[in-house]
């Protein structure tokens, strides 16, 4: 019984670590330049990622034919994405950041459909429509409080950029292990962050930063990627990407819950309703990924594939 619970508990640890990171990073960037915060993390995370890959028996190599794809992955997965994510977080709430960032799989779906890489079933598009309706409600479109915050817009742009990483990296994972790809693309991302990060670091008075900022920086350096990605990848290897991805829907929920005791946050009812509808839409898109609405209508007892 205990062994059965180990994997779900490990995946819950991952999503909790991701949710907590968003809340703690929000606190940190209130006292530290967002780009200085991010660049500091990557200066430490990148060599640690290479060390982790080597300890895992991975041989770091780059094939010449893969250079363009790796550059795109580095930009979309870390470099350009981090500009959108961290600056967006500085101008919105952790709850909104987690929720809107979770739209990346929806954007990934749209990209693969437009490029013709996959045939997207109508059941999945239903989930997309529900998710976007939830975002509209979350942003106050039907409550008379419609305001699209700068941070929300930047976070959505970041989710769209990260979708590019999802699409391109899928073609590289047959030639690179997850840890190997992580190390290489993180190094590329660090170079891309450098033009904004170096001046921000130069302006930062680290001696004036209190321990409350330092421990958040240490947490953000170790947990969100280095101490969680291997666990997440292990889960995918054991039970499959589809079942593991269901756990990711908990990230916005846990972020919202953690924001209450840590940040003393409160949420309007329309935000809670919109978030619930958005998460439901993402869940439907995941659940009905291989089922057409026509087949559901004509065979209502057909069990859904997972």
Phi and psi in degrees as a GROMACS rama.xvg file:
@    title "Ramachandran Plot"
@    xaxis  label "Phi"
@    yaxis  label "Psi"
@TYPE xy
-63.1254  -39.6168  UNK-2
-65.7773  -33.4245  UNK-3
-65.5938  -33.6168  UNK-4
-80.7363  -16.0924  UNK-5
-61.4433  -45.5723  UNK-6
-67.0947  -49.0327  UNK-7
-56.9233  -39.1137  UNK-8
-66.0485  -38.0979  UNK-9
-64.0836  -40.5197  UNK-10
-70.1185  -34.8191  UNK-11
-64.9393  -37.4669  UNK-12
-59.1272  -41.3365  UNK-13
-63.4395  -51.3086  UNK-14
-67.6326  -31.9375  UNK-15
-66.8904  -41.277  UNK-16
-62.7008  -41.0744  UNK-17
-66.0211  -43.1027  UNK-18
-64.5805  -44.5558  UNK-19
-64.2223  -35.6265  UNK-20
-60.5289  -41.3774  UNK-21
-62.8082  -42.0304  UNK-22
-67.3045  -46.0272  UNK-23
-68.2602  -37.2343  UNK-24
-64.6621  -36.5039  UNK-25
-60.5233  -41.9858  UNK-26
-65.7124  -39.818  UNK-27
-66.9486  -43.3524  UNK-28
-74.0643  -7.60826  UNK-29
-74.7462  -19.4514  UNK-30
-118.419  -3.4299  UNK-31
-143.338  144.159  UNK-32
-54.773  129.291  UNK-33
-56.2248  -41.3693  UNK-34
-72.6824  -32.8364  UNK-35
-65.6083  -40.6256  UNK-36
-60.1303  -48.898  UNK-37
-66.8565  -45.4167  UNK-38
-65.5906  -36.6086  UNK-39
-59.4625  -43.4838  UNK-40
-59.0363  -47.9381  UNK-41
-71.8741  -28.2107  UNK-42
-62.1112  -29.3458  UNK-43
-93.8421  -41.1795  UNK-44
-64.7567  -37.1239  UNK-45
-63.489  -52.2332  UNK-46
-62.9891  -33.4497  UNK-47
-65.7384  -35.8362  UNK-48
-64.8863  -40.7809  UNK-49
-65.7542  -40.9813  UNK-50
-63.5168  -41.293  UNK-51
-64.7433  -40.6064  UNK-52
-64.6633  -41.5382  UNK-53
-67.006  -40.2245  UNK-54
-64.0924  -29.545  UNK-55
-81.0484  5.15799  UNK-56
81.2906  16.7999  UNK-57
-85.7183  137.656  UNK-58
-98.2061  110.29  UNK-59
-70.7174  118.131  UNK-60
-145.415  155.482  UNK-61
-132.218  116.395  UNK-62
-79.6294  138.768  UNK-63
-57.2305  -37.9524  UNK-64
-66.826  -19.6863  UNK-65
-93.8005  -3.48867  UNK-66
-57.5807  -48.5531  UNK-67
-59.2356  -43.5838  UNK-68
-65.7883  -38.9073  UNK-69
-66.8087  -37.0893  UNK-70
-63.7775  -41.1247  UNK-71
-64.3524  -43.3954  UNK-72
-63.2716  -41.9529  UNK-73
-62.8832  -39.278  UNK-74
-71.8038  -48.544  UNK-75
-75.5123  -35.0778  UNK-76
-83.4596  -28.4161  UNK-77
-135.835  -56.6419  UNK-78
-61.3768  -74.5478  UNK-79
-64.1089  -38.8559  UNK-80
-57.2279  -41.6003  UNK-81
-65.3876  -34.5015  UNK-82
-58.4903  -48.8143  UNK-83
-65.5788  -44.0777  UNK-84
-68.1997  -50.9976  UNK-85
-74.213  -38.3528  UNK-86
-69.5205  -37.3934  UNK-87
-61.8779  -43.4564  UNK-88
-61.7929  -35.6722  UNK-89
-65.8675  -18.7468  UNK-90
-118.749  18.5486  UNK-91
-150.51  -174.17  UNK-92
-91.267  154.99  UNK-93
-58.4681  -36.2147  UNK-94
-62.3636  -47.2411  UNK-95
-64.5351  -39.7244  UNK-96
-61.5287  -45.1525  UNK-97
-67.2481  -41.5434  UNK-98
-67.1047  -50.0263  UNK-99
-70.2353  -33.2153  UNK-100
-65.4524  -28.6472  UNK-101
-71.6266  -4.5314  UNK-102
-77.6168  -5.36257  UNK-103
-55.4307  -43.24  UNK-104
-61.4833  -31.1667  UNK-105
-66.6204  -43.4211  UNK-106
-66.5659  -35.7125  UNK-107
-60.3374  -42.8829  UNK-108
-58.5637  -44.8958  UNK-109
-64.3793  -39.7098  UNK-110
-65.7622  -46.7767  UNK-111
-66.9252  -30.2647  UNK-112
-69.7793  -44.4291  UNK-113
-65.4894  -35.8414  UNK-114
-82.4054  -9.44298  UNK-115
76.2443  18.7519  UNK-116
-72.5006  -31.0456  UNK-117
-139.777  152.676  UNK-118
-89.2554  118.438  UNK-119
-94.6643  120.736  UNK-120
-70.5845  154.276  UNK-121
-65.161  -28.6359  UNK-122
-60.6973  -35.9168  UNK-123
-70.9305  -37.606  UNK-124
-65.4556  -32.091  UNK-125
-59.042  -45.133  UNK-126
-61.3178  -38.0894  UNK-127
-61.399  -46.5126  UNK-128
-62.1695  -41.0372  UNK-129
-63.5187  -43.3601  UNK-130
-62.0534  -43.8903  UNK-131
-68.6098  -33.8026  UNK-132
-63.0486  -40.4127  UNK-133
-62.4593  -40.2497  UNK-134
-62.8443  -42.3218  UNK-135
-60.6492  -42.5395  UNK-136
-66.7895  -41.5262  UNK-137
-59.3034  -37.4648  UNK-138
-83.3594  5.04351  UNK-139
84.5049  20.2563  UNK-140
-62.6807  -27.67  UNK-141
-115.915  14.1143  UNK-142
-118.685  3.66181  UNK-143
76.7086  10.3807  UNK-144
-122.873  32.9145  UNK-145
-66.8519  114.514  UNK-146
-147.654  120.633  UNK-147
-93.8626  103.614  UNK-148
-67.3935  148.983  UNK-149
-55.0425  -43.2673  UNK-150
-62.6915  -36.7021  UNK-151
-64.8041  -43.3816  UNK-152
-64.3723  -43.2543  UNK-153
-63.8512  -39.2352  UNK-154
-66.3376  -40.4589  UNK-155
-62.5603  -40.5121  UNK-156
-62.0754  -39.6721  UNK-157
-62.9297  -40.7056  UNK-158
-63.1039  -38.4071  UNK-159
-66.6209  -41.9047  UNK-160
-63.2486  -44.0991  UNK-161
-65.1114  -26.747  UNK-162
-60.185  -33.8458  UNK-163
-62.0586  -37.4884  UNK-164
-63.0743  -43.9657  UNK-165
-58.3543  -42.9444  UNK-166
-69.667  -47.9093  UNK-167
-75.2451  -39.8929  UNK-168
-64.7066  -28.4068  UNK-169
-59.2955  -28.722  UNK-170
-83.4585  -10.0879  UNK-171
-101.703  -17.4723  UNK-172
-72.9021  -7.23461  UNK-173
-85.6013  -9.72656  UNK-174
-118.625  -14.1216  UNK-175
-132.316  140.61  UNK-176
-73.2164  159.917  UNK-177
-55.9408  -42.1544  UNK-178
-68.3252  -37.4505  UNK-179
-65.4165  -45.8946  UNK-180
-64.3609  -38.515  UNK-181
-60.2218  -47.6644  UNK-182
-63.4029  -46.2057  UNK-183
-65.3534  -48.7348  UNK-184
-70.9058  -30.0697  UNK-185
-67.1707  -37.7728  UNK-186
-63.0384  -42.8252  UNK-187
-62.9306  -43.0339  UNK-188
-61.5792  -38.366  UNK-189
-62.0093  -40.7414  UNK-190
-62.9711  -38.757  UNK-191
-70.4155  -34.9513  UNK-192
-72.9693  -25.449  UNK-193
-53.2599  -45.417  UNK-194
-57.7284  -33.3725  UNK-195
-89.5003  -31.2713  UNK-196
-77.1213  -38.1752  UNK-197
-63.6658  -50.3926  UNK-198
-60.7123  -36.5875  UNK-199
-65.5539  -39.3515  UNK-200
-64.7858  -39.4167  UNK-201
-63.3797  -29.5915  UNK-202
-85.9492  -7.97669  UNK-203
-88.6327  129.134  UNK-204
-93.8592  91.4986  UNK-205
-65.5445  -29.3437  UNK-206
-64.8998  -25.9146  UNK-207
-85.8039  -10.0483  UNK-208
-75.5117  132.578  UNK-209
-82.028  170.176  UNK-210
-61.6072  -27.8306  UNK-211
-65.3466  -25.9873  UNK-212
-84.0516  -41.4952  UNK-213
-61.7609  -43.265  UNK-214
-70.2064  -30.2516  UNK-215
-68.2529  -38.1879  UNK-216
-64.9369  -41.8323  UNK-217
-63.6155  -43.633  UNK-218
-61.0899  -47.4773  UNK-219
-65.0054  -22.6514  UNK-220
-80.1438  -38.8424  UNK-221
-92.8968  -42.6905  UNK-222
-85.6197  -47.4316  UNK-223
-60.5642  -28.1507  UNK-224
-122.082  -60.8654  UNK-225
-64.4261  -38.1445  UNK-226
-101.969  10.2805  UNK-227
-128.646  -37.8627  UNK-228
-56.7256  -44.0189  UNK-229
-60.3204  -37.9629  UNK-230
-66.2408  -43.9129  UNK-231
-62.0601  -44.5702  UNK-232
-64.3354  -37.9003  UNK-233
-62.2306  -42.2439  UNK-234
-61.8007  -41.5046  UNK-235
-61.6155  -40.2542  UNK-236
-65.8599  -30.1979  UNK-237
-84.933  -46.2201  UNK-238
-122.834  0.923516  UNK-239
95.0417  152.543  UNK-240
-64.9789  -37.3585  UNK-241
-62.3505  -46.8656  UNK-242
-71.0883  -35.9057  UNK-243
-67.0525  -38.1808  UNK-244
-62.4889  -24.5461  UNK-245
-60.3967  -34.0868  UNK-246
-64.1056  -29.0857  UNK-247
-64.9847  -21.4299  UNK-248
-67.2136  -15.6419  UNK-249
-79.0733  -16.9478  UNK-250
-59.8595  -51.3079  UNK-251
-62.2093  -36.8919  UNK-252
-63.0176  -49.4014  UNK-253
-66.5148  -35.0939  UNK-254
-62.6142  -44.7416  UNK-255
-61.9611  -43.5557  UNK-256
-64.562  -41.8572  UNK-257
-69.6453  -27.6422  UNK-258
-65.4564  -26.3974  UNK-259
-68.4455  -55.1728  UNK-260
-75.685  -30.0567  UNK-261
-85.2822  -43.9442  UNK-262
-107.129  -0.874254  UNK-263
56.2129  40.5102  UNK-264
-78.8653  153.35  UNK-265
-136.079  152.845  UNK-266
-128.632  133.558  UNK-267
-62.4943  155.551  UNK-268
-60.8955  -36.6868  UNK-269
-66.9576  -30.2729  UNK-270
-68.4964  -43.2251  UNK-271
-63.2499  -42.8474  UNK-272
-64.3014  -47.0685  UNK-273
-61.3972  -41.0757  UNK-274
-63.4066  -43.319  UNK-275
-61.8254  -43.242  UNK-276
-67.1277  -40.884  UNK-277
-61.9963  -46.8434  UNK-278
-64.1889  -39.3467  UNK-279
-61.2634  -41.2149  UNK-280
-63.1504  -42.307  UNK-281
-64.4763  -37.6946  UNK-282
-65.464  -43.1154  UNK-283
-62.681  -43.5993  UNK-284
-60.189  -37.9529  UNK-285
-72.0275  -42.522  UNK-286
-70.5681  -37.5401  UNK-287
-99.9406  23.5176  UNK-288
-57.6453  -30.3902  UNK-289
-118.282  19.1709  UNK-290
-121.709  128.86  UNK-291
-84.571  149.633  UNK-292
-63.0675  -32.4385  UNK-293
-61.6693  -43.845  UNK-294
-69.193  -34.7742  UNK-295
-65.5868  -41.2189  UNK-296
-66.1675  -39.3391  UNK-297
-84.8424  -21.8256  UNK-298
-134.533  77.3589  UNK-299
-68.1003  -16.5901  UNK-300
-93.8424  2.21883  UNK-301
-65.0772  123.555  UNK-302
-68.6819  143.544  UNK-303
-77.3124  141.145  UNK-304
-78.5881  144.325  UNK-305
